[in-house]
Amino acid sequence: MNGNVYNVINSSISLLALLISILSLLLSKHDSKKNIYNMIEQKYLENEASRNDLARTESLIEGFLEYRSNISEKEIEKLAVLYKNKFHDAGADSVEFKLCRGTRTWLDQLDRWGKMIKEKKVDKNILFNIIGKAFEIDYPALLFIIEGHRLAHPDMGLYKNIELLKDEYDGWKKRQKRL
């Protein structure tokens, strides 16, 4: 009889240890997602000035607001040259160059998030629930600004992960509409 009680107690303890391990794993995943959410939200908020620089840049590019909702490749190329000449190549003390620098900060962050998605280091639902709308609004301007930087630095392959980010966002948005 003592052997049976011992086996039952031993099995119960093993089962309890397994349940505690599973619960601990679930809680750590929850904490990890919460930490990722907080990190993304913090980076998004830290880049508010950079997003404002992007908005100011948009307003200073002649003709952009006409094309904003439906921008063609030809218009992107034209605006990219205009951006490169007016902002990227401006003197370091000019307002335009400072706006260019601020805009690059936002581009760099978007590129990092695209890379994180490619490497599966971030949950798309978390990321796009935080940045999705702003990214969607900014994207038409990002097209010619990215192209302007690529014109200035043709061998660097700049901001490739932003294109991936956009593709992933478009797919995510379609899936959200179906839900």
N, C-alpha and C positions, 0 to 999 in steps of 0.2 A: 504494500500500500504506500509506504514512504517513497518508493521509487516512482510510483505514478504521480504522486503529489509533486515530487521534485521535478519530473519531466514536464508537468503542466506549468509549474512556476517558471522553469527554465524557458519553455516555449513562449510563455506570456511575456517574459522579459525580453526575449529576442524579437518578438512581434512589436513590443512597445519601442524598442530601440530602432527598429526599421521604420515605424511610423514617425518617430521623432526625426529621423534622418530625412524622410520624405518631406515632412513639414518644414524643416530647416532649409532644405533645397528650394522649396516653393517660396518661402519668405525671402531667401537671398535673391532669387530671380525677380521677385517683386521689388525689393530694394534696389537691385541693379537697374531695372526699368525706371524706377523713380529717380535714381541718380542720373541716368541718361537724359530723362525728361528735364531735370533741373539744369543739367549742363547745357543742353540745347537752348532752353529758355534763357539762360544767363548769357550765352553767346549771342543769341538773337537780340536781347536787350542791349548788350554792350555795343552792338553794331548799329544802333539807332542813328548815330551821327553819320555813319557811312551811308546808310540808306537815305538820309536827308541830303547828303552830298550827291548821291545818284539823282534824286529828284531835282535838285538845283541844276545839275548838269543837263538833264533832259530839257529843262525849261530854257537853257541857253543855247541849245542846238537848233539852229534855224531849220524849220521844216519838219522836225521830228513829231511834234504834236499832231500834224496833219496825217502822218502815217501810223501813229501809235497802234490803232486797233487792227490794222491789216498791213503789216510792213512786208514789202517784197525783198527778194535778194538784191535787186538793183538798188533799191533805196537803202538797204543795210550797207552796201559797199560805199555808196555816196556819203552816208552819214558817218561811216567808219573813218573815211579820209578826213572829213571835217572834224571829227572828234580828235583824231591823232594830231592834226595840225593845231587845233585850237587849245586842246587840253594837255595831251601827253607831251607834246613838244614845247609847251609854254615854259617860260622862265621859272626857276624854282621858287621865286618869291611871289609869283602871280597867284591870284585867286583861282584861276583856271587849273593851274598845276596842283594846288592844294585840294581842289575838288577831285581831280584825277586821283590823287593819292588816297583820299577818303573812299572813293568809289572802288579802288583796287582792294582796299581792306574788306569790303563787302564781297567782292568777287573771290578773294582768297578764301573767305569763310564758306561761301557757297561751294567752291571747288573742294574744300576739305570735307564738307558734308556729302558731296557726290562720291568722293573717294571712300568715305565710311560706308556708304550704301554698297558700293562695289565690293568692298571687303567684308560686307555683312556684319559691320560693327555697330549698326544703329538700326532701330526699329523704324520702318517707314511710316507706320501709323503715328508714332510719337513725333517724328521729324516733321511730317507734312501737316499734322494738326497744328503745329506751332508756326512753321514758316510758309506753308502752302500758299495762302492768299497773297501775302506780300511778294513771294517769289513769282507768282503768276502775274501780278501787276507790274513788277519790275522787268520781267523777261523781255518784252520788246526793246527796251533801252539796253538791256544787257547784251543783246545780239550785236548791236553796232559798237558798243564799247569794247566788248571782247574782241571783235574784229579789228577795231582800232589798235588795240594792244598787240594783236597778232601781226598787223602791218608793221608796227614799230619793232617787233622782235620775231621775225618770221621763222627762225630756227628753234624756237623754244617750245612750241606745242602748248601754248598757254590755255588754261581753263577747260581742258577736255572733259573733266569730271562734271562741269556744269551742264554740258549737253546730256550726259548720263542722268544727272539729277532731274533735268527737265523730262526726259523720257520716262523715268521712274515715277515722277510726279503725275504725268499725264495718265499713265497706267493706273496709278493709285486712285486718281480722281474718277476715272471711269468705273473702277470697282466700287467706289463709294456711292456713285449714282445708282448702281444696281442693287445696293443693299437697302 
